[in-house]
Amino acid sequence: MYFVISTFGCKVNQYESSGLSELMRQNGFKPADSAERASVHIINSCTVTENGDRKVKQLIKRVKKKNPNAVVVLCGCFPKAFPEKAALTGADVIVPGTPSDSVSVQSERTRAFLKIEDGCERECAYCIIPKARGAVKSRPIRDIAAEAETLAANGHKEIVLTGVNLCAYGGGDGRSLSEAVGAVCGVGGIERVRLSSLEPDLISESDIARLAEFPKLCPHFHLSLQSGSDAVLRRMKRRYDADYYEKTAKSLREAFPECALTTDIIAGFPGETEAEFAETLAFAEEMRFVKIHAFAYSRREGTAAADMPRQISNAVKRERVAKLLALSDRLRGDFFKEQTGKERAVLIEKSAKTGETGSGGCFCRSYGRAPDYTPVKIAGEFRRNEIVTVKITGFEGEYCLGETIC
């Protein structure tokens, strides 16, 4: 019996799909080399946007057409948030949520994801996730450490701690995010620990100070913004303003010198004026983000924002997203220029042959990430998961260029 898993959405979903894959193997199934050969096709869904639901439905139709004998299993956030709609997709088996919370190896990844938290109770005006994921649930420290030890034993050197609302880890029960970070940093063989998305109002100066005590923690932080306009943030029901966000960013930069900040921004939230969008552009430039993940606001049934007046046209949203991405590219170029001449330890993700040398051999390039998540391209072939020290000599497109230091 063969299976295949199609995953939509965030790092948490990707982690859970790895767990599903492991569960299937333990029960005698083998990974299929193509979707057409699968006896079981599992679709781990995302329901953040209605477009995500649409993609899931389209995939189910394609699977049914190309492999009609396969059992199609629909799981994840879509059937949890909208069970009635999920029942109409044509899936053979529907499982609300994803029944997987432990992973021993993620062979397809250099950086292994480790989920330490699930659920969110924030109820931002645009977000359906609290309905899909429910209340905050935090994994015990001993379970986190045990899974990190297993991942290390299976060859992973870098672990990304992830959750639906990572900063909510502990939920007031005495545990803290820094405690979870410390547990993973203490595992032999793990050389880097990275955090996924952070909420600016849920990480205090004292939290940041504690995190800075761990040398293995990578100086890259994805600090969610969503808007640089205080008026828009209030309509979004975010729990901070631009000044508070700036203070949190400053604290991170003081505790982690030269750290890289990335963020999410939603363009075209209901009622967003040109002046408010201009505030967001100006604030994003002031923050010097290394990368902006820009999204057009997507009307999501079941959220407060779906019924708000003054919805923005798709044309205006596309225009604003384009401006955010152009700013992101410019800021990224500025950041890459600043890296020239610096030494970086690069975790190799892959190597590829790029052509032949004059002597008939092959010319290879290796690709990896520095601790601050800077993508680096290096001449030569190196093993995946190897850490190589390089000097940054410039940049080209989406990569900094590095030369190995003997």
C-alpha positions as CSV (number, residue, x, y, z in Angstrom):
1,M,0.0,0.0,0.0
2,Y,1.3,3.4,-1.0
3,F,0.5,6.9,0.2
4,V,1.2,10.5,-0.7
5,I,0.6,13.7,1.3
6,S,-0.2,17.1,-0.1
7,T,0.4,19.9,2.3
8,F,-1.0,23.5,2.3
9,G,-0.1,26.3,4.6
10,C,2.3,27.1,7.4
11,K,5.3,25.5,9.1
12,V,2.9,23.9,11.6
13,N,1.1,22.1,8.8
14,Q,4.4,21.0,7.3
15,Y,5.5,19.7,10.7
16,E,2.3,17.8,11.1
17,S,2.5,16.3,7.7
18,S,5.9,14.9,8.6
19,G,4.3,13.3,11.6
20,L,1.5,11.9,9.4
21,S,4.1,10.5,7.0
22,E,5.9,8.8,10.0
23,L,2.5,7.4,11.2
24,M,1.7,5.9,7.8
25,R,5.1,4.2,7.6
26,Q,4.7,2.8,11.1
27,N,1.4,1.2,9.9
28,G,2.9,-0.5,6.9
29,F,2.4,2.1,4.2
30,K,5.1,3.2,1.8
31,P,5.6,6.6,0.1
32,A,4.4,6.6,-3.5
33,D,6.8,7.7,-6.2
34,S,3.9,9.5,-7.9
35,A,0.4,10.6,-6.9
36,E,-1.1,8.2,-9.4
37,R,0.4,5.2,-7.7
38,A,-0.9,6.1,-4.2
39,S,-3.6,4.0,-2.5
40,V,-4.1,6.8,0.0
41,H,-3.9,10.5,-0.8
42,I,-3.8,12.7,2.3
43,I,-4.5,16.4,1.9
44,N,-3.4,18.5,4.9
45,S,-5.4,21.7,4.4
46,C,-5.0,25.4,5.2
47,T,-8.0,27.6,5.6
48,V,-6.5,31.0,6.3
49,T,-8.0,32.3,3.0
50,E,-11.0,31.2,0.9
51,N,-8.4,30.7,-1.9
52,G,-6.8,28.0,0.2
53,D,-10.1,26.2,0.4
54,R,-10.6,26.5,-3.3
55,K,-7.1,25.0,-4.0
56,V,-8.0,22.0,-1.7
57,K,-11.3,21.4,-3.6
58,Q,-9.5,21.6,-6.9
59,L,-6.9,19.1,-5.8
60,I,-9.5,16.7,-4.6
61,K,-11.2,16.8,-8.0
62,R,-7.8,16.2,-9.8
63,V,-7.0,13.3,-7.6
64,K,-10.4,11.7,-8.1
65,K,-10.0,12.1,-11.9
66,K,-6.4,10.8,-12.2
67,N,-6.5,8.2,-9.5
68,P,-10.1,7.2,-8.9
69,N,-9.2,4.2,-6.8
70,A,-7.3,6.2,-4.2
71,V,-8.8,6.9,-0.8
72,V,-8.7,10.7,-0.4
73,V,-8.3,11.8,3.2
74,L,-9.0,15.5,4.0
75,C,-7.5,16.8,7.3
76,G,-6.1,20.0,8.8
77,C,-7.7,23.4,9.4
78,F,-10.4,23.4,6.6
79,P,-12.5,20.6,8.0
80,K,-12.0,21.8,11.5
81,A,-13.2,25.4,10.8
82,F,-15.8,24.6,8.2
83,P,-17.0,20.9,8.6
84,E,-20.2,21.4,6.6
85,K,-18.2,22.7,3.5
86,A,-15.6,20.1,3.9
87,A,-18.3,17.4,3.8
88,L,-19.2,18.6,0.3
89,T,-15.6,18.3,-1.2
90,G,-15.9,14.7,-2.3
91,A,-13.2,13.5,0.1
92,D,-13.6,9.8,1.2
93,V,-12.4,10.4,4.8
94,I,-12.6,13.7,6.7
95,V,-10.5,14.3,9.8
96,P,-10.9,17.7,11.6
97,G,-7.4,18.8,12.5
98,T,-4.2,16.8,12.1
99,P,-3.7,13.7,14.3
100,S,0.1,14.1,14.7
101,D,2.3,15.7,17.4
102,S,5.6,13.9,17.3
103,V,8.3,13.6,14.6
104,S,11.6,11.7,14.7
105,V,13.1,12.6,11.3
106,Q,12.4,15.1,8.5
107,S,14.6,13.7,5.8
108,E,13.4,16.1,3.2
109,R,14.5,19.1,5.3
110,T,17.8,20.5,6.5
111,R,16.1,22.6,9.2
112,A,13.7,20.4,11.1
113,F,10.5,21.8,12.4
114,L,9.5,21.1,16.0
115,K,6.0,22.1,17.1
116,I,5.9,23.2,20.7
117,E,2.5,25.0,20.8
118,D,-0.9,24.8,19.1
119,G,-3.9,27.1,19.2
120,C,-4.5,30.8,19.4
121,E,-6.9,33.0,21.4
122,R,-6.1,36.4,19.9
123,E,-9.2,36.7,17.6
124,C,-7.7,39.2,15.2
125,A,-10.4,40.6,13.0
126,Y,-9.2,39.0,9.8
127,C,-8.2,35.6,11.1
128,I,-10.1,32.3,11.2
129,I,-7.3,30.3,12.9
130,P,-8.7,30.5,16.5
131,K,-11.8,28.7,15.1
132,A,-9.6,26.1,13.3
133,R,-7.1,25.5,16.0
134,G,-8.9,26.3,19.3
135,A,-7.3,27.3,22.6
136,V,-3.6,27.4,23.3
137,K,-2.0,24.1,24.1
138,S,1.7,23.8,25.1
139,R,3.8,20.7,24.9
140,P,5.7,19.5,28.0
141,I,9.4,20.5,28.1
142,R,10.4,16.9,28.5
143,D,8.6,15.9,25.3
144,I,10.2,18.8,23.4
145,A,13.7,17.8,24.6
146,A,13.1,14.2,23.8
147,E,12.0,15.0,20.2
148,A,15.0,17.3,19.7
149,E,17.3,14.5,20.8
150,T,15.7,12.1,18.3
151,L,16.0,14.7,15.5
152,A,19.7,15.3,16.4
153,A,20.3,11.5,16.4
154,N,18.9,11.4,12.9
155,G,21.3,14.0,11.6
156,H,19.5,17.4,12.0
157,K,21.8,20.2,13.2
158,E,19.2,23.0,13.1
159,I,15.7,23.0,14.6
160,V,13.0,25.6,14.1
161,L,10.6,25.9,17.0
162,T,7.1,26.5,15.7
163,G,3.6,27.0,16.8
164,V,0.3,28.6,15.8
165,N,1.1,31.4,18.3
166,L,4.7,30.6,19.4
167,C,4.9,33.4,22.0
168,A,1.8,32.0,23.8
169,Y,3.8,28.9,24.8
170,G,3.2,28.1,28.4
171,G,-0.2,29.9,28.6
172,G,0.4,31.2,32.1
173,D,1.2,27.8,33.6
174,G,4.7,28.7,34.6
175,R,6.5,27.6,31.5
176,S,8.1,30.0,29.1
177,L,9.3,30.2,25.5
178,S,12.9,30.7,26.8
179,E,12.6,27.5,28.8
180,A,11.6,25.6,25.7
181,V,14.5,27.2,23.7
182,G,16.9,26.3,26.5
183,A,15.8,22.6,26.5
184,V,16.5,22.3,22.8
185,C,19.8,24.3,22.9
186,G,20.9,21.8,25.6
187,V,20.7,18.8,23.2
188,G,24.0,17.6,21.9
189,G,24.3,17.7,18.1
190,I,21.9,20.6,17.8
191,E,24.0,23.6,16.7
192,R,21.3,26.0,15.8
193,V,17.8,26.8,17.1
194,R,15.5,29.2,15.3
195,L,12.1,30.7,16.1
196,S,9.2,31.0,13.8
197,S,6.8,33.9,13.8
198,L,6.6,36.1,17.0
199,E,3.9,38.5,18.2
200,P,5.4,41.9,19.2
201,D,3.2,42.4,22.2
202,L,3.7,38.9,23.6
203,I,7.5,39.0,23.9
204,S,8.8,41.4,26.6
205,E,12.2,42.9,27.2
206,S,12.8,40.3,30.0
207,D,11.8,37.5,27.6
208,I,14.3,38.8,25.0
209,A,17.0,39.1,27.7
210,R,16.5,35.5,28.6
211,L,16.6,34.3,25.0
212,A,19.9,36.2,24.4
213,E,21.5,33.9,27.0
214,F,21.5,31.0,24.4
215,P,24.4,31.3,21.9
216,K,22.7,28.6,19.7
217,L,19.6,30.8,19.1
218,C,19.8,32.3,15.6
219,P,19.6,36.1,15.4
220,H,16.7,36.1,12.9
221,F,13.2,37.0,14.1
222,H,10.0,37.1,12.1
223,L,8.1,39.8,14.0
224,S,4.5,40.0,12.6
225,L,3.5,43.6,11.8
226,Q,0.4,43.4,9.5
227,S,0.2,47.2,9.3
228,G,2.3,50.3,10.1
229,S,-0.9,52.4,10.6
230,D,-2.2,52.6,14.2
231,A,-5.8,53.1,12.8
232,V,-5.6,50.0,10.7
233,L,-4.1,48.0,13.6
234,R,-7.0,49.0,15.8
235,R,-9.5,47.8,13.1
236,M,-7.6,44.6,12.8
237,K,-7.9,44.1,16.6
238,R,-4.1,43.8,16.9
239,R,-2.9,44.5,20.5
240,Y,-0.1,47.0,19.8
241,D,0.6,50.2,17.9
242,A,3.6,51.2,15.7
243,D,5.5,52.7,18.7
244,Y,5.2,49.5,20.7
245,Y,6.3,47.4,17.7
246,E,9.3,49.7,17.2
247,K,10.3,49.2,20.9
248,T,10.1,45.5,20.6
249,A,12.2,45.5,17.4
250,K,14.8,47.8,19.2
251,S,15.0,45.4,22.1
252,L,15.7,42.5,19.8
253,R,18.4,44.4,17.9
254,E,20.1,45.5,21.2
255,A,20.1,41.9,22.6
256,F,21.1,40.4,19.2
257,P,23.4,42.8,17.4
258,E,23.0,42.7,13.6
259,C,20.0,40.5,13.9
260,A,17.8,40.3,10.8
261,L,14.1,41.1,11.1
262,T,11.4,39.9,8.7
263,T,7.7,40.5,8.8
264,D,4.2,40.0,7.4
265,I,2.1,42.9,6.1
266,I,-1.5,42.8,4.9
267,A,-2.4,45.2,2.1
268,G,-5.9,46.5,1.5
269,F,-7.5,45.7,4.8
270,P,-11.1,47.0,4.9
271,G,-11.1,50.8,5.1
272,E,-7.4,51.2,4.5
273,T,-6.9,54.7,3.0
274,E,-4.0,55.8,0.8
275,A,-2.7,57.8,3.7
276,E,-2.8,54.8,6.0
277,F,-1.0,52.6,3.4
278,A,1.6,55.3,3.1
279,E,2.2,55.1,6.8
280,T,2.8,51.4,6.5
281,L,5.3,51.9,3.7
282,A,7.2,54.6,5.7
283,F,7.2,52.5,8.8
284,A,8.4,49.4,7.0
285,E,11.3,51.3,5.5
286,E,12.1,52.8,8.9
287,M,12.3,49.2,10.4
288,R,14.7,48.1,7.7
289,F,13.1,44.7,7.3
290,V,15.3,42.2,5.5
291,K,12.2,40.7,3.9
292,I,8.5,41.6,3.8
293,H,5.9,38.8,3.2
294,A,3.2,41.0,1.6
295,F,-0.4,39.6,1.3
296,A,-3.5,41.1,-0.2
297,Y,-6.3,41.1,2.4
298,S,-8.5,38.1,1.7
299,R,-12.1,38.2,2.9
300,R,-12.7,35.2,5.2
301,E,-16.1,34.1,6.1
302,G,-16.6,33.8,9.8
303,T,-14.3,36.7,10.8
304,A,-15.2,40.2,11.9
305,A,-13.4,41.8,9.0
306,A,-15.6,40.0,6.4
307,D,-18.5,42.2,7.3
308,M,-16.7,45.5,7.6
309,P,-17.6,48.3,5.3
310,R,-15.3,49.9,2.7
311,Q,-13.9,46.7,1.4
312,I,-10.9,47.4,-0.9
313,S,-10.9,46.5,-4.6
314,N,-8.7,43.7,-5.8
315,A,-6.9,46.1,-8.2
316,V,-6.0,48.4,-5.4
317,K,-4.8,45.5,-3.2
318,R,-2.6,44.1,-6.0
319,E,-1.1,47.6,-6.5
320,R,-0.3,47.9,-2.8
321,V,1.2,44.4,-2.6
322,A,3.4,45.3,-5.5
323,K,4.7,48.4,-3.7
324,L,5.4,46.4,-0.6
325,L,7.3,43.8,-2.6
326,A,9.3,46.5,-4.4
327,L,10.3,48.0,-1.0
328,S,11.2,44.6,0.3
329,D,13.5,44.0,-2.7
330,R,15.2,47.3,-2.1
331,L,15.7,46.7,1.6
332,R,17.0,43.2,1.0
333,G,19.5,44.6,-1.5
334,D,20.7,47.1,1.2
335,F,21.0,44.3,3.7
336,F,23.0,42.2,1.3
337,K,25.4,45.1,0.6
338,E,26.0,45.4,4.3
339,Q,27.1,41.7,4.5
340,T,30.0,42.1,2.1
341,G,33.3,41.4,3.9
342,K,31.7,39.6,6.9
343,E,32.4,36.0,7.9
344,R,29.3,33.7,8.2
345,A,28.8,30.1,9.2
346,V,26.6,28.6,6.5
347,L,24.5,25.5,7.0
348,I,24.5,23.7,3.6
349,E,21.0,22.9,2.2
350,K,21.9,21.6,-1.3
351,S,24.6,21.4,-4.0
352,A,24.0,21.6,-7.7
353,K,26.1,21.1,-10.8
354,T,26.0,24.3,-12.9
355,G,28.1,23.3,-15.9
356,E,31.4,21.9,-17.0
357,T,34.9,23.2,-16.3
358,G,37.5,23.5,-19.0
359,S,39.1,20.2,-17.9
360,G,35.9,18.3,-18.5
361,G,34.9,18.2,-14.8
362,C,31.8,19.6,-13.3
363,F,31.4,23.1,-11.7
364,C,29.3,23.0,-8.6
365,R,27.5,25.5,-6.4
366,S,26.4,24.9,-2.9
367,Y,23.5,26.8,-1.2
368,G,22.8,27.4,2.5
369,R,21.8,29.8,5.2
370,A,23.7,31.9,7.7
371,P,22.4,32.1,11.3
372,D,20.6,35.3,10.5
373,Y,18.9,33.4,7.6
374,T,20.9,35.1,4.9
375,P,20.9,32.9,1.8
376,V,24.4,32.2,0.6
377,K,25.7,30.7,-2.6
378,I,29.2,29.1,-2.5
379,A,31.5,27.8,-5.2
380,G,32.2,24.1,-4.7
381,E,30.3,21.0,-3.5
382,F,29.6,20.5,0.1
383,R,27.5,17.9,2.0
384,R,24.0,18.7,3.1
385,N,23.9,19.6,6.8
386,E,27.6,20.5,6.7
387,I,28.4,23.9,8.3
388,V,31.0,25.9,6.3
389,T,32.6,29.2,7.2
390,V,32.7,31.7,4.4
391,K,33.5,35.3,3.7
392,I,30.7,37.2,1.9
393,T,32.1,38.8,-1.3
394,G,29.0,40.3,-2.8
395,F,25.5,39.3,-3.9
396,E,23.7,38.1,-6.9
397,G,19.9,38.0,-7.2
398,E,18.4,36.3,-4.2
399,Y,21.8,35.2,-2.7
400,C,24.9,36.6,-1.1
401,L,28.1,35.1,-2.6
402,G,30.5,33.4,-0.3
403,E,34.1,32.1,-0.5
404,T,35.2,29.4,1.9
405,I,37.8,30.3,4.5
406,C,40.6,27.8,4.9
